[in-house]
């Protein structure tokens, strides 16, 4: 019985393992997600003996258990649960397109570029991402606005992507009225003060800010010595 339980648990981990392994191998994200979904569907049909007729409903509506004690932890998922997120992404993308097409942010870009010349690229991205997170109220638009405004500050595209990951991505959930912060707190009934315990979200950008500042000072001192 114990061996059967272990095998059942191990099989349920296959979709998650596929996500991790294929991501490390840098496989296209669409292929990675499709492989995970196919593996999960196969486990439902072959290992957990789910009727084939129930699979489409599971994919669309998500999983729902009859056990009330674990319903709050397991219920959910499916395509329907992603509709709100998809709508937010679409609206955020439209805003970003409007800003880019009308040039509303051109004057701000020029000021940000000037500030980047006096300080450092990461400091500028950090400040802009904080302001964008406060105004945008969602993580997607925060990332897009920061990308648009600071795109000329850091010429290295790969480094700029890392800077966005260390600022806009993690700072947006720290804003209490942002969707990235308010929804998780509301889902578990936690007070706003709990954001103070999200150490990684503010420790990462602050650490990077400190490291980049020290590195910039060393480079400036090295140039002066020459």
Buried (B, 14 or more C-beta within 10 A) or exposed (E): EEEEEEEEEEBBEBBEEBBEEBEEEEEEEEEBBEBBEEBBBEBBBEEEEBEEEEEEEBBEBBEEEEEEEEEEEEBBBBEEEEEEEEEBBEEBEEBBEEBEEEEEBEEBBEEBBEBBEEBBBBBBBBBBBBBBBBEBBBBBBBBBBBBBBBBBBBEEEEEBEBBBBBBBBBBBBBBEEBBBBBEBBEEEEEEEEEBEEBEEBBEBBEEBBEEBBEEBEEEEEEEEEE
